[in-house]
Amino acid sequence: MQISQSITRRQDESRIDHARPRVPARVGLCLGLLLSLLAAMPFIVAATPQLTDYPSHLARYHIMLDGGRDAFLARYYAFRWQVSGNLGADLLIWPLVQVMSLETAGRVLGMIIPALTGLGIVAVEWTLRRRVGIGGLLAFTFIWSPAMVMGFYNYCLSLALALLAFALWVRLDGRTWRWAPFIAIGLATWLCHASGWGVLGVLVFGYEWHRRKSVYAVLATWPLAFPAIAMLLASEAAGGLSYGEDVALYKALVWLQGMRDQSFVLDIVTLVLGLFLVFVAARHRRIDGRLGWAALILIVLTIAMPRHFGGGDYADYRLVAVALMIGCMAIDWQPPRWLFWAAPLLFLIRLDITCDAWQVNARQLDEDLKALAYLPEGARVAGAVMVEKTDWRFNPFEHAPSYATIRRNALVNTHFAIPGVHMLHVKEGGPDFVDPSHRILREPGEPIRLDDFPPARQADYLWYFGDEAPDTLPPGAQVLFATRHSLLARLANPPAAR
């Protein structure tokens, strides 16, 4: 009796769906393509990308591309190439700098990544259903995730490739030779970033599990498995594996901050709405299992994955937005026309807020970077960035001192250069002259004391960023340049041998 009632209800719901006037498939496709292009808008409206880690990544590219030709860079830094699952932007920057400056290339690469992610959403939707429906339009909301805001170029690029690769996997379904190109595609996705490669594996497994629900779903992923050999040989899978302290609290915060960006209220609403819509769709059996199983696995992985994996941080955190994106893409429902056109509104609202914040912060950074005129070539710089512990927004200036390396070939303590983890190595300044030595975590109202700031002992200059001026500076420091948001001071340390 219950089975009969369920079938009847499904038939009634199906008739209701077919009775609704449908938005033409080509209209949905055009809208999806337009939203993909709009996803790159923050990089277009702001003079400099306002991603938290971006300046330090750009500095790494600068050192890498120089190849030891500059005397100062050769003295301060070493760059050792190694094959790993974290090379996407590092490889792509090479051809770009052949035709444009490094900073322009970094900005162009940033434009490509969110647009390519949007195209990946469109490709998956179109390949599975020959339309871009409400699920795909909702999924655009999660392109600008915390991983994108923090500037995880390699990971975000690998995610875009994973979506496009999955669309191709579905398109080639039934072709006996499908395995051949996917050996190379799996390796390429892994080279961009191991986490994106993992997402691709989950997508393929979920698709095959929905179709067969047998061990074949595992066996079907074998063309993607070859990077695992490289990871085992390099001990990459085990290196740096850690859940950290107070795991339960951390995992709760991972989800609470799953869409953290500019506005606490809007970010929480986005998170709750995304979960609610996926839950309602599942409750009413409007989830396409070809994507739904992958979404479920990704949700579980946000809890099961450690924070540190293979030398990378936030291995679990970066999966929250992906799980919500895939979950929304799994929604298979023909809504009323008005709801179809309303679906992208949250994405557009968030995008507008991001664009506005980027323009304001880019103008501030432009003023702050005038300090570089007072900084000699090859200077030793102790960066100090004040970060409020209670501030919800990511601080876009957290790695701004790295511009001293990009434009003055300076030694700076804001780079990612941990031995055994990163390809970049710092030769001077001591073992602690790397990220996060520059970060000053501050409670509201707490004094900002820099009189005994450890990195300043190994530097010629102190470059401070913060919404409030420091209460103290190192003894003998002479302020050379200041804005309402930063200051550059010459330190009284003995000059380093040149």
N, C-alpha and C positions, 0 to 999 in steps of 0.2 A: 504493500500500500504506500509506504513512504517513498520507495523508488519510483512508483508511478506518479506520485505528486511532484517529486523532484523533476522528473522528465517533463511533466506538463508545465511546471513553472519555467523551466528553461526554454521550452517551446514558446510560451507566452512572451518571455523577455526577448527572445529572438525576433518574434513578430513585431514587437514594439520597436526594436532597433532598426529593422528593415523599413518600418513605417515612417521613421524620421527622415526628413530630407537630408541627404548626405552632402557634405562638402566635397566637390570634385577632387579626385586624387591629385591632379596636377596643381590645384590650388594649395593643397597641403604640402606638396613637394616644393613649390616656389616659396612658400612661407618658411619652410625648414631651411632652405638655402639662404634666404635673407637673414634669418636669425643667426645662422652660422657666421655670416660676414659681420653682423653686428657684435658678435661675441668678442671680436678683436678691437672694439671701439676704445677701450681705455688706453691701449698703446698708441692710438691715433691722436687722441685729444691731449695727451700729456707729453711734454717735451722729453721727460725721462721716466722710464717704467718705475712704478712705486711698489715694487715687490720687496718684501723684507730681506731676503738673502741675495737679491739680484746683484748689487755692487760687488759682493765677494766672489760670486760666480764669474762676473765679467773680469774681475782682476785675475782670476785663475786663467781664463782664456788669454788674457794679455801676456801673462808670464809664459804660458804654454806656447803661444805663437811666436814670442820673441826668441825662444830657443837658446837662451844664454848669450845672445849677441850684446845686449846692454850690460855694461860693467856693473851697475848697481843691482840690477835684477839677478845677475849671475852670482853676485856676492851674497845677496840676501835670501835667495830662493833656489830650490832644486825642484825639477819636475820630472817624475819617473812614470813613463807610460806603463800601464798594465791592463791586460784584457779583463774586463769585469762587466757586470750587469748594471752599469751606471755611466754610460758614455754618450748618450744621445746627442745632447747639445754640443758637447766637446768635439764630436766628429763633424757635425753639421756647420759649426762656426767656421771651419777651414775654408770651404768653397765660398761662403758669404763674404769673408774679409778680402777675397781676391778682387771683389768689385765694389766694396764700400768700406767705410771705417768700422772699427770694432764696435763702437757704441751704436752705430746705425744697425750693424748686423745683429747685435743683441736685441735691439728693439724689433727688428723685422722678424727674428725668430720668435719673439714673444707674440707678435701678431698672428703668426702661422699656427701656433699651438692651440689656442681656444677655437679658432675657426676650423681647424682640422678635426678637433673633437666634435664640434657641431656637425660637420660633414659625416663623421663616423656614426653619430646618432641617426642621421638621415639615411645613410647607407644601410644600417641594420633594419630600420623600420621599413624601408622600401623593399629590401630583399625578402623579408619575412612576410609582408602583408600587401605589398604594392601600393602603399599609401603612407603618409606621415600623419598619424592620428594624435589624439589627445595625450597618449602616453609619451610619445616622442617629444611633443611640444613642452610637456611638463619637465622632461628630462633635461632640457636646456638650462633650467634653473640651477643645476648642480655642476655645470661646467666651471663656474667661478667658485671653486671649493677652497677651503683653507690651503690645500696643497698648491693651488694656482696662486693664491694671494701671497704665500710665503716664497714663491719663486722656484718651486721644484720643477725646473724645466725638463730634466731628463724623465722624471716620472710622468708628468703630464703629457709629454710627447709620446711616451710608450703607451699610455692609456688611449690616446687618439689612434695610434697604430693598431692596438688591440681591437678596437671597435671596427675599424676598416677591415682588419684581417678576419674577424669573425663573420662579417658580412660576406666576404669572399668564401669562407668555409661553407656557409649555407648555400651560396650561389653555385658552388661546385659539387654540391651533394649528389651522390650517385656516380661521379666520375672516378674511375678506377685509379687514375693518376693523380688524384688530389693530394696525396701524401708528398709528392715530389716538391712542389713549390713551398709547402708548409714547413719543410725542414729549414729552408732559408728564411722564411717569414718568422718562424719561431726564434731563430738565432738573432735576426735583426731586431725583433721586439725586445728580446732579452738584453742585447747590447745597449739599447736605449735605456732600459731600466728593468731590473728583475721583477719588480712588483707588477708592472704592466704585462710582462710575460705571464706571471701568475694569474692575472685577471683573464687573459686570453685563454689559458688552460681551463679556468673555471667556466667561462662562457661555452667553450667547446664541449666540456664534460656535461654541463647542464642541458645543452641542446641534444646531445646524443642520449643522455639518460631519459629525457622526456620521450624520445622516440622508441627506445628499446627496453629501458629499465632492466639492464643486465650488465654483466661484467664487460660487455662490449664497449660500454660508455667509457670505461677506463682505458681499454686497449685502443680505442679510436684516437686517443690523444697522443699516441706514440710519436708522430712526426714532430711534435713540439717538445719532446723530452730531452733532446740533445744538449741544451744548455745546462741541464742538471749535472752532466759529466764535468763540464768546466767548473761549475760551482763546487763540486766535491774535490776536484783536483786542487783548487785554490783555497779549500777550506772556507769558502765564502759563506756557506749556509750556516756554519757554526760560529763563525767569528762575530764577536760582539753581541751574541744572543742574550737578551735580558728583558725581564718583565718590569724591572724597577721595584720600588718600594710601594706599599699600600696599593696593591693591584686593583682591588675592588673600587676604591675611590678614583683611581686613575681611569679605569674603564668607564666609570659613570661620567667623568669629565670629558672623556673622548667623545662620547655621544652627545653630551650637553653642548659641546663646542663643535659639533659636526659640521655646521655651516657658518662658523665664526668669521665675521668680516668687519663691517663698519657700524652696524646697529644691533645692539643686544636684542631689542624687541623683535625687529624684522628677522634676524637670524634664527631666533627661537621659533618664531611663527613659521618660517620656512621649513625648519626641521620637523616640527610637529605636523604641519600640513602634509609634507611629503610622506611621513609615516602613516598618517591617517588615510590618505588617498590610497596608498598601497594596501592597507588593511581592509578598507571598504571594498576595494576591487577584489581582493582575495575572498572576502566574506560573501560576495555576490558572484563568485566564480567567473570573474572577468580578468583573470591573470593568464597570460599565455605561458604555458609551461616551458616553452623553448627558451624563454628568458627568466621565467619565475624561479626555476631551480637554481640558476646561477645567482640570482638576487638573494635567495635564502642562504646559500653557501657563503656568500660574501658577508652577510649579516653575522653569521656564526664566526667567520674568520676575524671580524672586528673584536670579538671577545677572546678567541683562541690564540690569535697571533701575539707574539711578544712585541714590546715597544721597539726594541733594537733588534735588528736582524741583518746579518751580513754587513755590519758597519753602518747601516742606515738608521736614522731616527724616525719615529712616528710610523713604523711599518703598519701598525693597526689603525692609527688615526686616519691615514690617507684613504683607507678603504670605506669609511663611513659614507662619504659623498658618492663614491662609486656604487655602493650597495643601493643607495636611494635612487641614483640615476638609472641603474639597471631595473630596479623595482618599478619605477615609473614607466620605463620603456616596455615592461611586461604587461602593463594595463592595456587590455584589448576590448575597447568599448566604443560604440558609435554614439557620441553625445549629441545633445541639441546643438544647433549652429552657434548660438550665443556662447555656449560653454567651450566649444572648440576655439573660438576667437579669443576667449578670456584666458585660455590655458597659458599663453606665453607672458601674461601680464606680470607675474611675479618675477620672472627672469628679467623683463625689461625694467621693472622698478629697481631691482637690485643692481642692474647694469648702470642705470642712470646715477644712482648713489655712488657707485664705484668710480664712475667717470668724474663726477663732481669732486670727490675726495682726491683723486689723482691729480686733477688740475691744481687744486689748492696746495697739495704737498709738493708738486713739481716746481711751483713758483717759489716755495720756501726753500727747497733744495738748491735751486738756482742761485738764490741769495747766499746760502751757506757755502756753496762751492767757490764763491769769490775769495774765500780764504786761501785757496790754492795759489793765488798770486803772491802770497807771502811765504810760500813754502819752497825751498830750494830743491833742485833735482837730487834724488837719492836720499832725502831726509829720513830720519828714523822717527816714526810717529806713533805715539800711544793714543789710540782712539778710546774715548770714554762716552758711552751712550746711556743716558738715564732711561730706565724702563719702569713705569708705574705698575706695581703688582696687581692693582685693581682695575687697570684699563682693559676693557674688552677688546678693543681694536688692536690688530697687529701694528707694531711700530715700523713704518716704512723706512725710518732713518737708522735702524738698528745696525746696519752694515755700511752706512754712508762714508765712514772714514776710509773704506777701501778705494774710493775714488783717488786718494793720494797715490796709490800704486798705479792705477790706470793712467793718470795724467802726469805724475811726477816720479814714477819708478821708485816709490818710497817703500821702506819697510814699515808695515802696519800690522797690528795685532788682531785684526778683525777677520782674518781668513780662516777657511776650513782647512786645516793642515795637521790633523792628528796622525802621528806615525802609525803605520799599519792599516789605516783606514782610507786616507786620501792620497792622491797622486802628487799633490803639492806639499812641499816640505819647507819649513822656515829654518834657515841656518843660524840666524842671530836673534837675540832677544831672550833666549832661554826657552825651556820646554813649555812654559805657560804663556808664551807670547802669541797665542792663537785664540780663535773663538772658543769659549765665551769670555775671555779675559777682559774684554771691553765693556761687558754688560754690567750696569749698576742697577740691581733690583731694589726698588725703593717703596716703602710704605708711604701713604699720603701724609705729608707734613714732616717726614723724616729729613734731617739735614743732609745735604749732598756734599760730602767731604772728600776732597781729592788731594789733601795734603800728604796722604800716605798711599796714593794709588800705585799698586805694585808695578804695572807696566811702564809707568812714567820714569822709573829708575833706570830703564834700559833705552830711553828715547831722548831725542833732541827737542821734540815738540809734543804738545798735548792738544788734541782736537776733540772738543767736547760738544755733544748734542743733547739737548733736553729742553723741555718746555719751561723749566725754571733754571736760573743761573746757579752755578755751584756756590756753596757757602765758603768753601776754602779751596785753594790751589796749592800745588807743591811749592815749598819754600823757594823764593827767588824767581818764580815764574813771571814772565812779562807778556801781557796780553797784546797781541799784534793786530787782531781783527775780531770783531764780534757782531752778531746779529741778535735779534730777540730770542733766537732759538739755538745759537751755537757760539763757540769762541775758539780761537786758535791762540795758543800761548807758547812762547819760547821758554824752554826749561833751562835751569842753571847747571845741568849735569855737565861733566867734562866732555868735550867733543870727541866723537869716535874717530879712530884712525881711518883716514880715507885712503 
